[in-house]
Amino acid sequence: MIRAKQPITADEIANELGVSVRSVYRYIDDLSISGIPIYGTTGLGYQLDEDFELPPLNLSEKELESLLLGMKMVSAWSGIELSNAAKSLATKIQAILPKGMIDDYSDSVFAPDFVHNKQQKRLWENIHQAIKTLNAIEIKYHSLDEVISHRTLYPLGLVYWGSKWTLAAWCNKRHNFRNFRIDRILKIEVLKEEFELTDTINLQAFLATTKKN
């Protein structure tokens, strides 16, 4: 962040990271002790020594464009934690890119985040966590047929179809695979109950069934 926006004040860093100014001071001290040549100027903020260079990335221009696009999409369309991680990664990557390349690319590719509101991001986050920890979930779902139902599910994966995220899951009510649109989920509760992936209940089996249909 300092590399990309220098000079930058402790207040600006704190606001960007969502931490206290005192934490920023600790971070700066840690970086300085580790050998990073950061210096502060009263009234201006922190800067890096002009001779300091970050290690180069051995990526082609197209590879970098792909990476930037991927970060924009993850930032706009995934959950809160991955979104923040993508923004942080973008800052690190942009700090070592030629300015002309950043400007050209930022004007030509845009991933709008207004199609996925904060509630959907929180739902995505909770589901993603349940998938990783193999916890069953209970959802209140509003179907396209205007039917509201409650389901207990084994969440297997999140699938993006180009405009909507869906949850691939094993439905205990139907004893079969089911697909649920994230934007149609009204409420979610992550249960203490854990489940095990089997030869027949897993994401690959779900995807195989989808291909057949």
C-alpha positions as CSV (number, residue, x, y, z in Angstrom):
1,M,0.0,0.0,0.0
2,I,2.8,2.4,0.8
3,R,4.6,1.5,-2.4
4,A,1.4,2.2,-4.5
5,K,0.3,5.4,-2.7
6,Q,3.3,7.0,-1.1
7,P,3.5,9.3,0.6
8,I,0.7,8.0,2.7
9,T,-0.2,8.9,6.3
10,A,-0.9,6.6,9.2
11,D,-4.5,7.7,9.3
12,E,-5.0,6.8,5.6
13,I,-3.4,3.4,6.1
14,A,-5.6,2.8,9.2
15,N,-8.8,3.7,7.3
16,E,-7.8,1.5,4.4
17,L,-7.0,-1.5,6.5
18,G,-9.8,-0.9,9.1
19,V,-7.4,-0.9,12.1
20,S,-6.3,1.7,14.6
21,V,-3.5,4.2,14.0
22,R,-1.6,2.5,16.9
23,S,-1.7,-0.8,15.0
24,V,-0.3,1.0,11.9
25,Y,2.6,2.3,14.0
26,R,3.3,-1.3,15.1
27,Y,3.2,-2.5,11.5
28,I,5.6,0.2,10.4
29,D,8.0,-0.8,13.3
30,D,7.8,-4.5,12.3
31,L,8.5,-3.7,8.7
32,S,11.5,-1.4,9.6
33,I,12.9,-4.1,11.9
34,S,12.6,-6.7,9.1
35,G,14.8,-4.5,6.9
36,I,12.2,-2.7,4.7
37,P,13.5,0.9,4.2
38,I,10.4,2.9,5.3
39,Y,10.8,6.5,6.5
40,G,8.2,9.0,7.7
41,T,8.1,12.7,7.0
42,T,6.0,15.0,9.3
43,G,3.1,16.4,7.4
44,L,3.5,14.0,4.4
45,G,3.5,10.4,5.7
46,Y,5.4,7.3,5.0
47,Q,7.5,6.5,2.0
48,L,9.9,3.8,0.8
49,D,13.5,4.5,0.0
50,E,13.6,5.3,-3.8
51,D,16.2,2.6,-4.3
52,F,14.1,-0.1,-2.8
53,E,12.5,-2.6,-5.2
54,L,10.1,-5.4,-4.6
55,P,10.9,-8.8,-6.2
56,P,9.7,-8.8,-9.8
57,L,6.9,-11.1,-10.9
58,N,7.8,-13.3,-13.9
59,L,4.4,-12.9,-15.5
60,S,3.5,-11.9,-19.0
61,E,1.2,-8.9,-19.8
62,K,-1.7,-11.3,-20.5
63,E,-1.1,-13.2,-17.4
64,L,-1.2,-10.0,-15.3
65,E,-4.4,-8.9,-17.1
66,S,-6.0,-12.3,-16.2
67,L,-4.9,-11.9,-12.6
68,L,-6.2,-8.4,-12.4
69,L,-9.6,-9.4,-13.9
70,G,-9.8,-12.4,-11.5
71,M,-9.2,-10.1,-8.5
72,K,-11.8,-7.7,-9.6
73,M,-14.4,-10.5,-10.0
74,V,-13.5,-12.1,-6.7
75,S,-13.7,-8.7,-5.0
76,A,-17.1,-7.9,-6.4
77,W,-18.8,-11.3,-6.4
78,S,-17.5,-13.4,-3.6
79,G,-17.9,-13.3,0.2
80,I,-16.5,-10.7,2.6
81,E,-13.2,-12.4,3.5
82,L,-12.2,-13.3,0.0
83,S,-13.3,-9.9,-1.3
84,N,-11.0,-8.2,1.2
85,A,-8.2,-10.6,0.4
86,A,-8.6,-9.9,-3.4
87,K,-8.4,-6.1,-2.7
88,S,-5.3,-6.6,-0.7
89,L,-3.7,-8.7,-3.4
90,A,-4.6,-6.2,-6.0
91,T,-2.8,-3.5,-4.1
92,K,0.3,-5.6,-3.9
93,I,0.2,-6.5,-7.6
94,Q,-0.5,-2.9,-8.7
95,A,2.4,-1.6,-6.6
96,I,4.9,-3.3,-9.0
97,L,3.1,-2.8,-12.3
98,P,4.0,0.0,-14.8
99,K,1.6,2.9,-14.3
100,G,0.6,2.9,-17.9
101,M,-0.5,-0.7,-17.8
102,I,-2.7,-0.1,-14.7
103,D,-4.4,2.9,-16.2
104,D,-5.1,1.2,-19.5
105,Y,-6.5,-1.9,-17.9
106,S,-8.6,-0.1,-15.3
107,D,-10.4,1.8,-18.0
108,S,-11.3,-1.2,-20.1
109,V,-12.5,-3.9,-17.6
110,F,-15.0,-3.4,-14.9
111,A,-16.7,-6.0,-12.5
112,P,-19.8,-4.3,-11.0
113,D,-20.4,-5.1,-7.4
114,F,-23.9,-3.7,-7.1
115,V,-25.5,-6.9,-8.4
116,H,-24.4,-8.7,-5.2
117,N,-25.5,-6.8,-2.0
118,K,-24.1,-7.1,1.5
119,Q,-26.7,-9.6,2.5
120,Q,-25.7,-11.9,-0.3
121,K,-22.0,-11.5,0.5
122,R,-22.7,-12.5,4.1
123,L,-24.7,-15.5,2.9
124,W,-21.9,-16.5,0.6
125,E,-19.4,-16.2,3.4
126,N,-21.4,-18.4,5.8
127,I,-22.0,-21.0,3.2
128,H,-18.4,-21.0,2.1
129,Q,-17.3,-21.5,5.7
130,A,-19.8,-24.4,6.2
131,I,-18.5,-26.1,3.1
132,K,-14.9,-25.9,4.4
133,T,-15.8,-27.2,7.9
134,L,-18.4,-29.8,6.6
135,N,-21.2,-28.4,8.7
136,A,-24.8,-28.9,7.8
137,I,-26.9,-25.8,7.3
138,E,-30.6,-25.0,7.6
139,I,-32.0,-22.4,5.2
140,K,-35.3,-20.6,4.6
141,Y,-35.7,-20.6,0.8
142,H,-38.0,-18.6,-1.5
143,S,-38.4,-20.6,-4.7
144,L,-39.1,-19.1,-8.2
145,D,-42.6,-20.6,-7.8
146,E,-43.1,-18.3,-4.8
147,V,-43.0,-21.2,-2.3
148,I,-41.2,-20.7,1.0
149,S,-39.6,-23.8,2.5
150,H,-37.2,-24.8,5.2
151,R,-34.4,-27.2,4.2
152,T,-31.6,-29.0,6.0
153,L,-28.7,-29.3,3.6
154,Y,-25.1,-30.7,3.3
155,P,-23.4,-27.8,1.4
156,L,-21.1,-29.2,-1.2
157,G,-20.0,-26.2,-3.3
158,L,-20.7,-22.8,-4.6
159,V,-21.2,-22.5,-8.4
160,Y,-21.2,-19.3,-10.4
161,W,-23.3,-19.4,-13.6
162,G,-22.3,-16.1,-15.0
163,S,-25.0,-14.0,-13.3
164,K,-26.1,-15.9,-10.2
165,W,-24.3,-17.9,-7.5
166,T,-25.9,-21.2,-6.6
167,L,-25.4,-23.6,-3.7
168,A,-24.8,-27.2,-4.7
169,A,-26.1,-29.3,-1.8
170,W,-27.4,-32.6,-0.7
171,C,-31.0,-32.1,0.5
172,N,-32.0,-34.2,3.5
173,K,-35.7,-33.6,2.8
174,R,-35.5,-34.9,-0.8
175,H,-32.6,-37.3,-0.3
176,N,-31.0,-36.1,-3.4
177,F,-28.9,-33.3,-4.9
178,R,-30.5,-29.9,-5.2
179,N,-29.4,-26.5,-6.4
180,F,-30.3,-23.3,-4.6
181,R,-29.9,-19.7,-5.8
182,I,-28.0,-17.6,-3.2
183,D,-30.2,-14.6,-3.9
184,R,-33.3,-16.6,-3.1
185,I,-32.1,-17.7,0.4
186,L,-33.9,-15.7,3.0
187,K,-32.1,-17.0,6.1
188,I,-29.3,-19.4,6.9
189,E,-28.2,-21.1,10.1
190,V,-24.9,-23.1,10.3
191,L,-25.6,-26.2,12.4
192,K,-23.3,-27.9,14.8
193,E,-24.0,-31.2,13.0
194,E,-21.1,-32.2,10.8
195,F,-21.3,-34.5,7.8
196,E,-18.9,-36.6,5.8
197,L,-18.3,-36.6,2.1
198,T,-18.9,-40.0,0.5
199,D,-18.4,-41.6,-2.9
200,T,-22.0,-40.6,-3.8
201,I,-22.4,-37.3,-1.8
202,N,-19.7,-34.9,-3.0
203,L,-19.4,-32.0,-5.4
204,Q,-18.0,-34.1,-8.2
205,A,-21.0,-36.4,-8.0
206,F,-23.3,-33.4,-8.0
207,L,-21.6,-31.9,-11.1
208,A,-21.8,-35.3,-12.9
209,T,-25.6,-35.4,-12.3
210,T,-25.9,-31.8,-13.6
211,K,-24.1,-32.7,-16.8
212,K,-26.4,-35.6,-17.4
213,N,-29.4,-33.4,-17.0
